[in-house]
């Protein structure tokens, strides 16, 4: 009897694990045969929204059926409007919470991501399948070295507003240290200047999870006495871990996932 009970428990556990591993909106939709016609647009919109909600994590490529949809969204006025709205909320927070900062001791800080927060990689992905192909890091870094990434205009505006209020601005990026000169040149070229620190990954950070690398960078800032009022980024891994900012603001990005 005990042996039979153990066998049933083992089978049940296996089925549960299989169900968890298999849970994916794409898989479920295919099983139910609803990814077709008008249902495809709804599915792709659902996939995009669940990426933004951080329900879908760790994806390596955009679902094949949704490449066209995601490409249109990331190139659209709606994407620009969504970014603008997020930045407007950031500006509301800035105007309502931080009057005491101006003229302070210079230890109040904001943090920005670089790619798809300050600079846009959409032009690169437009020429490389809009996330439908597994990322070729060598190719992407070659594009970054050419300093052709445009600014996200709402974030450029916010950057200078925050700087004008007396905050220290720190840029924490997943870019490698070897891209420092190109990154600085690109940022200045499109209108960013006056940040207090640009933190890039060195060799010791190569194999670390992004959320741990960025959390440790924040820890160093806090140990130096900085108060982190806000973080603006396009990836959830930019906000995970401690210490946390008083507020975080996420920009949309359905092209890739960085953990």
C-alpha positions in Angstrom: 0.0 0.0 0.0 2.8 2.4 0.9 4.6 1.5 -2.3 1.4 2.3 -4.3 1.0 5.6 -2.5 4.6 6.6 -3.2 4.2 5.8 -6.9 1.0 7.9 -7.1 2.7 10.8 -5.3 5.7 10.6 -7.7 3.5 10.6 -10.8 1.5 13.6 -9.4 4.7 15.5 -8.7 5.9 14.8 -12.2 2.7 16.0 -13.8 2.8 19.2 -11.8 6.4 19.9 -12.7 5.6 19.2 -16.4 2.6 21.6 -16.2 4.7 24.3 -14.7 7.5 23.9 -17.2 5.1 23.8 -20.1 3.1 26.9 -19.0 3.5 29.4 -21.7 0.9 31.5 -23.4 2.1 30.4 -26.8 1.8 26.7 -25.9 -1.6 27.1 -24.4 -3.0 29.1 -27.4 -1.6 26.5 -29.8 -3.2 23.7 -27.9 -6.6 25.4 -28.0 -6.2 26.2 -31.7 -7.1 29.9 -31.3 -4.0 31.4 -32.8 -5.5 32.3 -36.2 -7.3 35.2 -37.9 -8.5 37.9 -35.6 -7.4 35.9 -32.6 -3.8 36.3 -33.6 -3.8 40.0 -33.0 -5.4 39.5 -29.6 -2.9 36.8 -28.7 0.1 38.9 -29.7 -1.3 41.9 -27.7 -1.8 39.5 -24.7 1.7 38.2 -25.1 3.1 41.8 -25.2 1.1 42.9 -22.1 2.2 39.9 -20.1 5.8 40.6 -20.9 5.3 44.1 -19.5 3.6 42.7 -16.4 6.6 40.3 -15.9 4.3 37.3 -16.2 6.3 36.1 -19.2 10.0 35.9 -18.3 13.2 34.7 -19.8 12.1 34.5 -23.4 14.9 34.3 -25.9 12.9 35.3 -29.0 9.6 36.9 -29.8 7.0 34.2 -30.9 7.2 33.7 -34.6 3.6 34.6 -35.1 4.0 37.9 -33.4 7.2 39.3 -35.0 5.1 41.6 -37.3 2.9 42.8 -34.5 5.8 43.5 -32.2 7.7 45.2 -35.0 4.7 47.5 -35.7 4.2 48.3 -32.0 7.9 49.2 -31.3 7.9 51.4 -34.4 4.5 53.0 -33.7 3.2 56.2 -32.3 1.6 54.0 -29.6 5.0 52.9 -28.3 6.1 56.5 -28.3 2.9 57.5 -26.4 3.4 54.7 -23.9 7.0 55.9 -23.2 5.8 59.5 -23.0 3.1 58.5 -20.4 5.6 56.7 -18.3 7.9 59.7 -18.3 5.0 62.0 -17.5 4.3 60.0 -14.4 7.9 60.3 -13.5 7.8 64.0 -13.9 4.7 64.2 -11.6 6.5 62.3 -8.9 9.6 64.5 -9.4 7.5 67.7 -9.0 5.5 66.4 -6.0 8.1 64.7 -3.8 11.5 66.3 -4.3 11.3 70.0 -3.6 13.8 69.7 -0.7 16.5 68.2 -2.9 17.5 71.3 -4.8 20.4 72.9 -3.0 21.0 69.9 -0.8 24.2 68.0 0.0 24.5 66.4 -3.4 23.8 62.9 -2.3 20.3 62.5 -3.8 20.5 60.3 -6.8 18.5 59.0 -9.8 19.5 55.9 -11.8 18.9 55.3 -15.5 19.3 52.3 -17.8 21.1 53.1 -21.1 19.7 50.9 -23.8 16.0 51.5 -24.6 15.8 54.0 -21.8 18.2 56.8 -22.8 19.2 55.3 -26.2 17.0 53.3 -28.5 18.1 50.0 -30.0 14.9 49.8 -32.1 16.8 50.8 -35.3 19.1 47.8 -34.8 16.2 45.3 -34.2 14.3 46.7 -37.1 17.1 45.3 -39.3 17.4 42.1 -37.3 14.0 40.6 -37.1 12.4 42.6 -34.3 13.3 40.1 -31.6 12.3 37.0 -33.7 15.9 35.8 -34.0 18.1 34.9 -31.0 20.3 37.8 -30.1 23.7 38.0 -31.7 25.7 39.9 -29.1 28.7 40.5 -31.4 26.5 42.0 -34.0 24.6 44.2 -31.5 27.9 45.5 -29.9 29.3 46.2 -33.4 26.2 48.4 -34.0 26.7 50.1 -30.6 30.3 50.9 -31.5 29.0 53.0 -34.4 27.3 55.4 -32.0 24.1 55.5 -34.1 21.5 54.9 -31.4 19.0 57.8 -31.2 17.8 59.3 -27.9 14.4 58.5 -26.5 13.1 62.1 -26.5 10.9 61.9 -23.4 13.7 60.4 -21.4 16.2 63.1 -22.7 13.7 65.7 -21.4 13.4 64.0 -18.0 17.2 63.5 -17.7 17.8 67.3 -17.9 14.9 68.1 -15.6 16.3 65.8 -12.9 19.8 67.1 -13.4 18.4 70.7 -13.1 16.9 69.8 -9.8 20.3 69.0 -8.3 20.2 65.3 -8.4 23.3 63.1 -9.1 22.5 60.9 -12.1 24.0 57.5 -12.4 23.8 55.3 -15.5 23.9 51.5 -14.8 24.1 49.5 -18.0 24.6 45.9 -19.1 27.0 47.1 -21.7 30.5 45.8 -21.4 33.4 48.0 -20.2 34.9 47.8 -23.7 32.1 49.9 -25.0 32.7 52.8 -22.6 34.1 55.2 -25.2 31.4 54.5 -27.7 28.7 54.8 -25.1 29.9 58.1 -23.9 30.3 59.4 -27.4 26.8 58.3 -28.4 25.2 59.8 -25.2 26.8 63.1 -25.8 26.1 63.1 -29.5 22.3 62.9 -28.9 22.2 65.4 -26.0 23.0 63.7 -22.7 25.7 65.3 -20.5 26.5 65.9 -16.9 25.9 62.5 -15.4 27.8 61.6 -12.2 28.7 58.0 -13.1 28.5 55.5 -15.9 28.7 51.9 -14.6 29.4 49.2 -17.1 30.1 45.4 -16.7 33.7 44.4 -16.4 35.1 40.9 -16.8 34.1 39.9 -13.3 30.4 40.7 -14.1 30.3 38.7 -17.3 28.6 35.6 -15.9 26.5 37.2 -13.2 22.8 37.7 -13.4 21.9 41.3 -14.3 19.7 41.8 -11.3 22.6 40.9 -9.0 25.0 43.1 -10.9 22.7 46.1 -10.8 21.7 45.6 -7.1 25.3 45.5 -6.1 25.9 48.7 -8.1 23.1 50.3 -6.1 24.6 49.0 -2.8 27.8 50.8 -3.6 26.0 54.0 -4.2 24.1 53.7 -0.9 27.3 52.9 1.0 28.7 56.2 -0.4 25.8 58.0 1.2 23.5 58.4 -1.8 19.7 58.4 -1.5 18.2 56.7 -4.5 14.9 58.6 -5.3 14.1 56.8 -8.6 15.1 54.3 -11.3 14.0 54.5 -14.9 14.6 51.4 -17.0 13.1 49.1 -19.6 13.8 45.7 -17.8 12.4 44.3 -14.5 16.0 43.2 -13.6 16.9 46.9 -13.2 14.6 47.1 -10.2 15.0 43.7 -8.5 17.0 43.2 -5.3 18.1 45.5 -2.5 18.5 48.4 -2.0 15.4 49.6 -3.7 14.6 53.1 -5.0 11.7 55.1 -3.6 10.0 54.8 -6.9 10.7 52.9 -10.2 9.4 53.6 -13.7 9.4 51.0 -16.4 9.4 51.8 -20.1 7.9 49.3 -22.5 10.2 46.8 -24.3 8.8 43.7 -26.0 12.0 42.9 -28.0 14.1 41.1 -25.5 14.3 40.1 -21.9 17.3 40.6 -19.6 17.5 38.8 -16.3 
